[in-house]
Amino acid sequence: MTAQKPALRRGTDLWPLVHSERAALAADLADLTDEQWATPSLCAGLTVREVLAHLTAAARLNGVRWLAGVIRCRFDFDKQVVMRLTEQLGRSPAETLGRFRHVITSTTKPPLPTMAMLGETIVHGEDIRRPLGIHRLHPIETLTLVAGYYSRTDQVVVAKGRIQGLRLVANDGSFSTGSGPLVTGSTLALTMAMTGRLTYCEELDGPSVATLRARCGTS
């Protein structure tokens, strides 16, 4: 079975979805304690506060600044991520959140598709929410767009390669992709598993869940 492709959306059509997801995340984090801000996220080695700073950095980083940072970090992309998020941490969690609020409606981005920015906002938002026990009911149309995007690309994060030879079918929406042994689950859980989040495999069913789980430990 081939991937079911949602209608293509122009980048300008996607920005309101990005802004909505950012606003929802800011609202969810408004009352965190200092201890909660220090909670390890689903991104290895980063706290929820640091992941939020990373999202802020992406919303302030245009192509020129991105390239300058890459050169400064001698093409060590991970080093640039750390450098840029450190710039946006601020002196306190309140300042970290305040900086994120300032970029909610930003349309600045690195040299990536706008769809990648939407995907990053949702995936990193869940990297933050999940360890804190916060649940967001994302619009299924938005999740379906993001799932479709990740199923077709390894840009930013390996996703297409991770699900090669598997068939993924959402049980709460229209997303489906691939051919082979079946994996089913919510569109969000499938998206998070595609992007390597092992914990979401616990929410999936089907004969190939073990295969996907094993691949979540790889880049």
C-alpha positions in Angstrom: 0.0 0.0 0.0 1.3 3.4 -0.9 1.2 6.4 1.5 -2.0 8.3 1.7 -1.0 11.9 1.0 -3.0 14.7 2.4 -3.6 17.7 0.1 -0.4 19.7 -0.2 -0.4 22.9 1.8 1.6 26.0 1.1 4.0 27.2 3.7 1.9 30.3 4.2 -1.1 28.1 5.0 0.9 26.2 7.6 2.0 29.1 9.7 -1.3 29.5 11.5 -1.1 25.9 12.6 2.5 26.4 13.9 1.3 29.5 15.8 -1.6 27.6 17.3 0.6 24.8 18.5 3.1 27.3 20.0 0.3 29.1 21.8 -1.1 25.9 23.2 2.3 24.8 24.5 2.9 28.2 26.2 -0.4 27.9 27.9 0.3 24.4 29.1 3.6 25.5 30.7 2.3 28.7 32.3 2.2 27.3 35.9 5.2 24.9 36.1 7.3 24.8 39.2 11.1 25.1 39.0 11.3 21.4 39.7 9.0 20.7 36.7 11.1 22.9 34.5 14.1 20.7 35.3 12.3 17.5 34.4 14.2 15.4 31.8 12.4 15.6 28.4 12.1 12.8 25.9 15.1 14.4 24.1 18.1 12.6 25.6 20.1 14.9 27.9 17.8 17.9 27.7 15.3 19.2 30.3 11.9 20.4 29.3 13.2 24.0 29.8 16.0 23.4 27.4 13.7 21.9 24.7 11.5 24.9 25.0 14.6 27.1 24.5 15.4 25.0 21.4 12.0 25.8 19.9 12.5 29.5 20.6 15.9 29.4 18.9 14.4 27.8 15.8 11.8 30.6 15.6 14.6 33.2 15.7 17.0 31.5 13.4 16.9 32.6 9.7 19.0 31.1 7.0 21.9 33.5 7.3 22.2 33.1 11.1 21.9 29.3 10.7 24.7 29.2 8.2 26.9 31.5 10.3 26.3 29.2 13.3 27.1 26.1 11.3 30.4 27.6 10.3 31.2 28.9 13.8 30.6 25.3 15.1 32.7 23.8 12.3 29.7 22.0 10.8 28.9 20.2 14.1 25.1 20.5 14.0 24.5 19.2 17.5 26.9 21.8 18.8 25.0 24.5 17.1 21.7 23.2 18.6 23.2 23.5 22.1 24.7 26.9 21.4 21.4 28.3 20.1 19.2 26.9 22.9 21.7 28.3 25.5 21.3 31.7 23.9 17.5 31.5 24.6 17.4 29.9 28.1 17.6 33.2 29.9 18.3 33.5 33.6 15.2 31.8 34.9 12.3 29.5 33.7 10.1 32.5 33.6 12.4 34.2 31.2 12.7 31.0 29.1 8.9 30.9 28.8 8.7 34.7 28.1 11.1 34.4 25.2 9.1 31.6 23.8 5.9 33.6 24.1 7.6 36.4 22.1 8.1 34.0 19.1 4.6 32.4 19.0 3.7 34.3 15.8 7.1 34.3 14.3 7.5 33.2 10.7 11.3 33.1 10.9 12.9 29.7 10.3 16.1 28.0 9.3 16.4 26.7 5.8 13.7 24.1 6.3 10.2 23.6 4.9 7.4 25.2 7.0 6.0 21.7 7.5 9.2 20.8 9.3 8.7 23.7 11.7 5.1 22.4 12.3 6.5 18.9 12.9 9.2 20.2 15.3 6.7 22.2 17.3 4.4 19.2 17.8 7.1 16.6 18.4 9.1 18.7 20.8 5.9 19.9 22.4 5.2 16.3 23.2 8.8 15.7 24.3 8.0 18.3 27.0 4.4 17.4 27.8 4.8 13.6 28.1 7.2 13.6 31.1 5.1 16.3 32.8 1.9 14.3 32.4 0.3 17.0 30.3 -2.1 16.0 27.6 -3.0 18.0 24.5 -5.8 17.0 22.1 -4.1 18.1 18.8 -6.4 18.7 15.9 -6.4 15.5 13.9 -6.1 17.3 10.6 -2.8 18.9 11.8 -1.5 15.6 13.1 -2.3 13.9 9.8 -0.4 16.5 7.9 2.6 16.0 10.2 2.5 12.2 10.1 2.4 12.3 6.3 5.4 14.6 6.2 7.5 12.5 8.4 6.6 9.3 6.6 8.1 10.8 3.4 11.4 12.3 4.7 14.5 11.8 6.8 15.1 15.6 7.0 15.9 16.8 10.5 15.2 13.4 12.0 15.2 9.9 10.5 11.6 8.9 10.1 11.0 7.5 6.6 14.0 5.2 7.1 12.8 4.1 10.5 9.4 2.7 9.1 10.8 1.2 5.9 9.1 -2.1 5.2 6.3 -1.5 7.6 2.6 -0.5 7.1 1.4 2.2 9.6 -2.4 2.9 9.9 -3.9 5.4 12.3 -7.0 4.3 14.3 -8.2 7.9 14.9 -7.8 9.5 11.5 -7.0 9.0 7.8 -3.2 8.6 8.0 -1.8 5.4 6.5 1.5 4.7 4.8 3.8 1.9 3.6 3.4 -1.8 2.9 4.3 -4.8 5.0 3.5 -6.0 8.5 1.0 -3.7 10.3 1.5 -1.2 13.1 -1.6 0.7 14.3 -2.2 3.4 16.9 -3.2 7.0 17.2 -1.8 9.4 14.7 0.2 11.1 17.5 1.7 7.9 18.8 2.6 6.8 15.2 4.2 10.2 14.6 6.2 10.1 17.8 7.4 6.6 17.2 8.4 7.5 13.6 10.6 10.2 15.1 12.2 7.8 17.5 10.3 8.3 20.7 10.4 4.8 22.2 7.8 5.4 25.0 5.0 5.9 22.4 5.5 2.4 21.1 3.7 1.2 24.2 0.5 2.7 22.7 0.8 0.9 19.4 -0.5 -2.5 18.3 0.3 -4.9 15.5 2.8 -7.6 14.5 5.5 -5.1 13.7 5.5 -3.0 16.9 8.6 -4.9 18.2 10.4 -4.0 15.0 9.5 -0.3 15.2 10.4 -0.3 18.9 13.9 -1.7 18.1 14.4 0.9 15.4 13.5 3.7 17.9 16.9 3.3 19.4 18.6 4.1 16.1 19.2 7.3 14.3 
